[in-house]
Amino acid sequence: FGGFILSSISIQFVAGRFSFHSLITRGTIVTIIGLLVSFIGHKSDIAFIGGMFIASFGIGLFNGSIFRIAITSTGLSNSMSAAMLNIIQSTMLAAGLETLNYLGSLYNYTILSFTLLNLITGIVLLILCFNYANLIKARQWQ
C-alpha cells in the first residue's frame, strides 16, 4: 500500500498541472512497468515487492482522475454517483479476487502464476484505460 500512499501525496502537488488524459495514460504505463518488473523478478523478493510498489503507485496516479470524471459526468448527484462507483468497483474487486484465487489454485499459488495473472490483467487495464483516456481527450475534460 506504500505506492498508493505515495501517489496520493504526490498527486496533491501535480493536481491541475497535468490533464486527466496525461494522468491516466502515464499512471497506466507506470502500472504496467511495475507489473512487468514483478513478473520478470518473481524469483527475487526485492524485485517482486518493488514491482508491486511501482504498480500500486501507478494505479494511485490514475484512479483519482477516473473517479473524479465518473462522479461529475453522470448528471446525478455526486453522492449517488460515488456510491454507485464504489459498489461497482467493490463488485469487480471481489470478482477479480475470486477469479485470481481459482486460477492461482490451478498453479499451486506460485508467485510466478500470481505475477503472470496480474500482468495479463494489467494489459487489459492498459487497453481500457487508454481508450477511456482518448475519450476524455476528445471531450477535453480538465
N, C-alpha and C positions, 0 to 999 in steps of 0.2 A: 504494500500500500504506500510505500515511500514515494513511488513515482507519481501516484495520484496527488499526494500532499504537495510535493514539489511543484507539479504542474499547476495546481490550484493557486499556489502562492505566486508563481511566475506569471500566470495569466493576468493577475491583477496589475502587473507592470506593463503588459503589452496590449491590454484591452484598449480598443479604439485605434491602435496603430496599424493593425492588420485587418484585412477584410475577413468575413466569415469564410469565403472561398479559400483564402490563404490558410487560415487556421485549420480548416477541415482537411485540406489536402496535405499540408505539412504534418499535422498530427497523425494522419493515416500512414504516411510514409515512415515517420518515426516508429509507429507501432509495428509495421511490417519489418523494419530493420531489427527491432528488439526481438520479435518472434523468430526471425531468421538467426540471430545470434544465439538465442536459447536452443534452437534446433541444431545448429551446427556444433555448439559447445555443450550438448546434452550430457557428455561424459564428465564435464568439469562443473563442480558445484558453483564456482565463482562465475563462470560464463553463463550457466543456466540462470542463476539469480540476477546477474547483471542484465541479461537479455529480457527477463521478465520485468525488471525495473524500468528499462527503456520502453518496453511495450506499454506498461501502465502509465508512464509519463506521456506517451503519445496519445493514449486514449483520453487522458485528462485534458489535453490541449483541444481536442475537437468535441468532446462530449458536451461541454457547456454551451458551445455555439449551436450545436444541433438542438439542444433543449430550448435555448432561447428562441430560435426560429420557430420550432414546433409549437411552443406555448403562445407566441404572439401572433401567429399567422392563421389560426383556426377560425377566428371570428367569434369564438366562445369566450367565456370569462377565463382569465389566466389561471385561476384556481382549478376550474374544471379541466382545462387543458393539461395542467401539470398532473392532476390526479390520473387522468386517462393515460398520459405518457408513462407515469410511474407504474401503473397496472400493466401496461403493455411490456415495458422493459422488465419488470419482475417476472412476468409470464415467460418471456423469451429467455431470461436468465435461467429460470427453473428448467425449461425445456432443453436448453443447451447443456446444463449440468447433467441432466438425466441421459442425454444422448452421449455426452463425453464419458459418463460413468459406464454406460453399456459398451461403447466401443473400447474404452480402456480395459474393461474386464476381458475382452476377447484377446488382449495382448498382455495380460498379467500386470496391468497398471505400471508399465515401464515409463521412465521419463522420456524415452525416445517416442513412444506412442503418444504421450501427452503433448510433447512439443510438436510432433507432426500434425496432430489433430488441431492444435492451436494455429499452426501455420496455414493449414488449409482453410480454417475459419477466417483467419486474417486476410487471406487472398480474396475471399468472398466479401469481407468487410471493405477491402480496398476498392473493389469494383462498385459496391453500393455507395460508399462514401464519395467516390469521385463522381458518380452520376448525380448524387444529391448536391454536391458542391457546384457542379456545372449548372444545375437548375437554379441554384442560388445566384450564381454569377449572371445568368441570363435575366433574372428578375432584379438584379442589382440591389439586393438587401444588404444593409450595413448594420 
